[in-house]
């Protein structure tokens, strides 16, 4: 079994913000593979299902971003899922809108959701990073940026990225996160050239 955890904030006012792109991907996976993510357990909304023959647990932590690790680790412990079978999907200010990267392990890069997960279980899990761009300033400007909504054009591009991530998740199951990174890189490069 794989855990696919999308990071975000639970309140309705955060829907559609840059910080909630992880939730957006889980919602797309749930819709595409008809998995109901509506069970309240492990301080999250979860849904069990199958993606192309692979059992998965979709997870949307309800702890708010800064405490995401509480939820992800509870689910992983309960289902005895090792870090190599955990995929965390999150926003990344170090990537421009339109960029998507996948990797295993690494630093938190200032992302409080990742810091929380790392504090609970280390950093040796898979990540799918979705670019949301970085504001010029620091502090409050950063908070305002990640809690802002995308422009219409950015949202259209993001919806395409989310579709590609959802459609290619089986690549990660079969070949690992590096295979997923290569596939997404090829598809997004092809999109830019088109």
N, C-alpha and C positions, 0 to 999 in steps of 0.2 A: 504493500500500500504506500502511496505517496500522499503527503500533506501539501496542499497548495494554499498558502496563506497570503491573502491580499491585505496590505496595510492601509489603514484609513481611520477616520473618526466617525463614530456612530450617529451623531445627531443629524437630522434632516438638513440643517443649515450648512453642513459641510459637503453635501452631495454635489458632485460635479466640480469640486475644487481640485487644484493641483495635488494636494496632499492625499487625495482619495483615489488616485488612479489604480492602486492595488485592489480596492473594492470593485472598481469598474471592470477589471479583468476577471475577477471571480464571478461577477454578475454575468459577464459574457460567456464564460465557461459553463455556468449553471444553465443559462438559456440554451446554448448550443448542444449540450449533452443531457439536457432535461434532468438536472439534479436540483432538487429543492433545498435551498440553503436557508432553512427556517427553524432548525432545532437549536434551542438555547442550551449550550453545554460548554464547559471549559472557558467560561467568561467570553464566549463568542457565539456567533451564528454559524452553524456548521451544516454540511450536507454530505452524505455518503453517496457515491455513485461509481460509474465506470466510464473511463475515457479510452476508447479504442482498445478494450480488453484489459486495461490497467485499473485496479481499484484505487479510488482517490477519496480523500477527505478535503472538501473545500472549506476554508476557514476565513471568517471575517471577524477579527477581534473586536469586542465591544468595550474595551478597556480605555479607549483613547490611545493615540499614537504612542505617547511616552511610556506606556505600560504594556505594549504589545507582547513582550516576552512572556508575561504572566499567562496569557492565553495560548500562545503557540506552544510553549513548553508543556503546559497542562495536557493539551491534545496529544502532543508527541509522546509524553510519558504514558498516558492512558492507553494509546494504541501501540506502544512500543515501536515507534517509528524512529530509525536512526537519522542523524543529520543529513546523510547523503540522499535520503528520500524526502527531504523537506525543501520546498521551493517557496521562497518569500518574494513577493512582487511589490515593488515600492517606487515612489517618485525619487528622482535624483536631480538635484540642482546643478551638479557638475556636468550634466549632459544637456545639450540644447533640446528644445522641443523638436520632435522628429527623430531623435536618436533613441535607440533601445539597445541595451547591452545585457548579456547573460554571462554569469561567471560563478565559480564556486569559491567561497571564503572571501577574505579581504577585510578591510577596515570598515567602520561605520560611516566614515566621511561626514561626521556631524549630524547624521540622521538619527533622531531620538528613538524611533521605532527599532532600528537596527541595534542601537546601543543597548536597548532593553533586552532584545533577544540574545545578543552576545553575552550580556551579563548573566543570563540564565543558563546558556548551553554552549557558549563558545561561538566561533564564527565559521565553522566548517560546514555550512549549508549552502544550497544553491540560491542565487539571487537573479531576478530579472529586474533590471533598472530601467525606468522610463524617464526620459529627459523632460524636465519642466522649466529649464533655464534658471538663471540666477539674477537677482536684482543687483543693482550697483552697490547698495549699502549693506549694513549688518543689522543685527538685533531685530528691532521692530519691523524694519523693512523686509527682512527675510520671512518673518511670521506672516506679515500681510501678503507677501508674494505666494507662499505655499497655500494660504487659505483663500487665494483669489481664484476666479474662474478663468477658463481659457477663452481666447478670442474665437470667433466663429471658425476662422481658418485653422487655428491650432486644434480646435475640437474635432474638425473633420479629419485632420491628419492623425490625431490621437485615436479616433474611432477605427481608422484603418490599422494602426499599430496594434490596438487591442485585438482586432480580428485576426491579424497575423499571429500574435502570441497564442491565442486560443486554438487556432487551426494547427499550429505546429508544436503544441505541447507533447503530442506523442513522440516527436523527435527526441525530446529530452528524456522521456521514459526509456526509449530504445538505445540511444547513443550517448546519453549524458549531457551535461550542461554545455560542454564545448561544441557538441554537434548542434545544439539549439542555437548557440551564439553564431555559429557559421551560417546556419540556415537563415536566421533573422538578418544577419549582415548582408547576405546575398539578396534577399527579398527587398530590404529597404534601399539597398544600393540601386537595384533595378527600378524601384519606384521613383527615385530621384532622377534617373536618366530618362525615364519615360516622358 
